[in-house]
Amino acid sequence: MSVANPPQTLPGRLRQRVSVTPSAPAFLLRNADGDWQPMPWSALLERAEHLATHFVRLGVRPGDRVAIMLPTGPDWECCQYAALLAGAAVVGIDAHDAPQNLRHILAIASPALVVAPDAERLEQLRSLHPGDWHAIVQAEAPSDTGLPCLSQLTTPCEALLPEPAADDIATLVFTSGSTGKPKGIAYSHRQILLACDTILDRFPAIRDDARLVCWLPLSNLFQRMINFCALTCGARSYMVDKPDQIARLLPEIEPTLFIGVPRFFEKLYAGIRAELARQPRLVRLLVAASWSVGERIARARRAGREPALAWRMLQPLADAVLVRLRAVMGRNLQFMVSGSAPLPGWLMERFHGLGWLVLEAYGISENVMPVALNTLDAYRFGSVGHPLPGNEVKIAEDRELLVRGAGVFSGYVGGDGSSPIDAEGFLHTGDYARLDEDGFVWLEGRKSEVFKSSTGRRIAPAPIEAALKQIEYVDHAVLTGSQRPYTVAILALRPDHPLSSTVHDPDAQQRITADVAAAVRDFNEYQRPGAIVVAAKPFTIADGELTANLKIRRKAIEERFADVLAQAYSRPATDASSRSAVIIAP
């Protein structure tokens, strides 16, 4: 249940949650026996308060920063609330981030304390940023290191805990670095909780009996915001520390709603298709027919009309088949939310026909409040929904989306003084957009991604990349071609697909060429790839090609494939069909 007049600091809200539902589970973590062990809200507060006294003893003072590099789990949350109780700001560190990004983040954050998983990882961080900071490790360290371990800090020490104010900084987050070095952004307790309260107002299904899943990296504010929403309403969160296990565990968890990034939904769909491909032909035909019925009914209802009588009569039979496919997400799922990057409209339509509603939301790092989102009562596939209350949006003359509101940041921490906020207080989002007659926001590409060909054609790569990713064996797709006569598609293939091991085979390359041509046939010729580069291995966070929330780093990918791209553009600039050869990157 929600509470009236909630406090405007995160520690205050945690204490109030404990006063209302002390024994209700805050988090559940699966043990080695497969049982989900709960941590009540009262235990979370007690553990955080004990740790906070040790943080203070180690020298953490109000206004300091505590950097946390831990896997997703209760320890992360305990350390976060301990830092907040000590008056510090939390900095999430992604263990999979590229070393140059970690070095940059640590230099800007300048933490007073670092919590790392083990002594080895701690030494790696010290080698990147040998600052004067204290450290705690999650795993017990060798005695000669003198490092305190989280499991040993079970009782409080003598220390006075300060009470943070609502406008004190609660967290320092960093942009994904998809277009350059990560930039630091500070948010206050008040801003974070304003965003949480607004989200909960738009999604009344998130309440005290809701079952949520905490599986995205907690170094990213996206997942932490969902957890703060759970704190406010008293919902329980099932913690999954290994993201590759999420699909296996969802039927056990049976979430009320699920929050994910587009990459999850793409893999979920690919997994369903792969499983269906293994079934007998009769089963495949039955599922295809049932799914077709579901799509027709969903399409009619999205258009605001009653489905034809024939489809309504077939719906119970179709749903008896589709319910077995939906079991992979549990029996209690009401809806899903996708954020951090655009989700292809065709995929939302397919899922809707299956019986899953995926609502797209839109936010940017520089505004802690989601800018816009679709809701159960008002959604349109392809749009990112209505602007949230508290966000004043307008479209600039060049079609860039601008937003102003209490959730907007005040400037980059440790930056060069440049700011995307104009003299009127509007944040320039860097996204082209339009508002339709009903107030829905439609994104039309990132300004930094849209490029011009050497012939002066303006090309937005995102829709073409989305089409290429519909090819069953394509894991990631990047379209490049700024100031070039034609575009080139860089494809990273799914490592589990048989084609990935035969890319040097002429027949495989011929198939790739044909599949790419079919995927982009509805685009103008100048948008279609004139050459295809196939990466020798998947894109990864560790190699710097993906951000922590799995968005592509275009600049890094173009730099990595610079020699191959030069080879692709060395071909004669005739018509696109004669250039569409496949080049295998070394």
Secondary structure, DSSP 8 states (H G I E B T S, - for coil): ---SS--SSHHHHHHHHHHH-TTSEEEEEE-TTS-EEEEEHHHHHHHHHHHHHHHHHTT--TT-EEEE---SSHHHHHHHHHHHHTT-EEEE--TTS-HHHHHHHHHHH--SEEEESSHHHHHHHHHH---S-EEEESS---GGG---BGGG--S--S-------TTSEEEEEE---TTSS--EEEEEHHHHHHHHHHHHHH-TT-STT-EEEE-S-TTSHHHHHHHHHHHHHT-EEEE-S-GGGHHHHHHHH--SEEEE-HHHHHHHHHHHHHHHHTS-HHHHHHHHHHHHHHHHHHHHHHTTS---HHHHHHHHHHHHHHHHHHGGG-S---EEEE-SS---HHHHHHHHHHT--EEEEEEETTEEEEEEE--SSS--TTS--EE-TT-EEEE-TTSEEEEESTTB----BTS-S--SB-TTS-EEEEEEEEE-TTS-EEEEEETTT-EE-TTS-EE-HHHHHHHHTTSTTEEEEEEE-TTSSSEEEEEEE-TTSGGGG-TTSHHHHHHHHHHHHHHTTTS-GGGSEEEEEE-SS---TTTTSB-TTS-B-HHHHHHHTHHHHHHHTTS--S-HHHH--EEE--
